[in-house]
Amino acid sequence: MSILAIDLGGTKLAAAIFNEQGNIVEEINIPLNGREGKAVGEFILKTCAELLKEHKAEAVGISVPGIVNEKTGKVWAPNIPGWEDYPLLEEIKKLTGDIPVAIEADRTCYILGEQWKGKAAGYDHAIFIAVGTGIGAGIMVEGRVLKGANGVGGAIGWLGMQKPYDEKFRERGFLETRASGYGIARFAKENAEKRYGYTGMLSQIPEEDITSHHVLQAYEQGDPVGRDTLNQVIEYWGMVTANLISIFNPQIVLFGGGVFGPAVKFLDEIIQETKKWAQPVSIKQVEIVSSRLGLKAGLFGAGKIAFDLLEQKNNPNT
Amino acid sequence: MSILAIDLGGTKLAAAIFNEQGNIVEEINIPLNGREGKAVGEFILKTCAELLKEHKAEAVGISVPGIVNEKTGKVWAPNIPGWEDYPLLEEIKKLTGDIPVAIEADRTCYILGEQWKGKAAGYDHAIFIAVGTGIGAGIMVEGRVLKGANGVGGAIGWLGMQKPYDEKFRERGFLETRASGYGIARFAKENAEKRYGYTGMLSQIPEEDITSHHVLQAYEQGDPVGRDTLNQVIEYWGMVTANLISIFNPQIVLFGGGVFGPAVKFLDEIIQETKKWAQPVSIKQVEIVSSRLGLKAGLFGAGKIAFDLLEQKNNPNT
């Protein structure tokens, strides 16, 4: 028995076959190379078809960087042009036929993956804070993932944490504009502009090419813009962690995502900041750690939802 | 058949008898008059004994301004001196004997009351934001109140919404120090001190006597400190409302509590501020309204938990 797991990101696709024991037996990682709209759907089908040539899957789980309409299986993925209402379920069924398919938001998959095979194992109250290009949270309450009334819950990129409001937060929300991969690069550019006569490392890179990795590097080198930016971002990461702890009183908070990989060296500083702000009883009851699965959390989560689907099919009354 | 409901506040006590139809047939409202510790417990017993003289209650529900230990029935209520670990369940049982008793945090009771008899009826995803002396939220997720791993969830008074951290937030948290009844008075005093040569209304009142009601009054009169303070508080109220909407994707958000009664005239301004910050899909799916039950939300919630207890007792398998 095996299952097929798919983790679609904004810029890359991962697909894997899990065996009955929940281990990955084959895996493909491949960049989207600027594909958009229907071309992304076709790319997913082609990649999966390759895996299914050699493995017979009994269920399929898909993690997507956006919101899933539970009724229609259509996906809104803001970072994939043309995926405002993409009929992913319908498309994938062309390949998989009668095999059951589950699609979930990436933040849901992150926390499910980490609970299945990572550091959140055994916990019913757990939060995965994902900082990549964007920022979001997979939040588990009493063992169930928080989705909200219409599947949009966990959108922490929209948290406001410094007034007054500015129009620049309109497109992606305050926190994402300040403390995601996208936000760090943007924030550093703003800080560089404000610093009169700045000739440091970030001024040597064409502005449109600056990424969060450059800013992290500038920070390491003692660059004033890099330091000023990252110090503020660490404050925001600490505040949002504290705020989620005060609201949810969780047992564990995990950090993951493409930016939090390189940024995990700041974990101690983030925890120090978190301790200042959080509800004093809740902060004593929570572990704050980096994700065990790292960039594979979404793939494992996609695997888990496929296994759950199979379990449900085989034991319809549980 | 009737039930006894008790709503303990930081400065007053309410108790009521509900009939089988869920209507209040008798009610007592009485100030604590500075009582502390065990004297508060005895006061509760005496008040209830009066109601029980004429009504036979089959279950008791109690709302407390703090955190309840579910196992021991002990209560931590920060605004009642001597209630660090008060054995309320044990005390109340001296009066009620074998009658089942449920004790819940006030924020839990607010949302349960409003779902039972107020504007949250029919909703499974609902949030009650209570602004009184303190600030907290009763949050309903999939029809169940969010309590967190150890019953401390919903502590939104601790939300950080403006860096940098300051030591003055240590005792009650950022949001409570800025936007609760306590916080509004304190914030206005700080703003008055910062305003050189201020001789307005708030400068005429002895500093230790200033309450949030004076600040609201000063705002009404166009006093610059009142205006500056309330305008910022409205921003914070909007931000926290937006943040909860972005995290929970709820169907309805209700405002209540002792300060939100007089402040409900700001509802439109709060909603305007909320719309700026919130996740754009979730904000379109939510109603933002004032509580229907107002200051009685806690009493109705206490009634509801007593009815639930009775229901459970009569139908143990449901």
Interface residues (C-beta under 8 A of the other chain):
Chain A: I67 D124 H125 A137 I139 V141 E142 R144 L146 K147 G148 A149 N150 G151 V152 G153 G154 A155 I156 W158 L159 G160 M161 Q162 K163 P164 Y165 F169 G173 F174 Q232 E235 Y236 M239 A242 N243 L244 S246 I247 F248 N249 P250 Q251 E273 K276 W277 A278 Q279 V281 S282 Q285
Chain B: I67 D124 H125 A137 I139 V141 E142 R144 L146 K147 G148 A149 N150 G151 V152 G153 G154 A155 I156 G157 W158 L159 G160 M161 Q162 K163 P164 Y165 F169 G173 F174 Q232 E235 Y236 M239 A242 N243 L244 S246 I247 F248 N249 P250 Q251 E273 K276 W277 A278 Q279 V281 S282 Q285
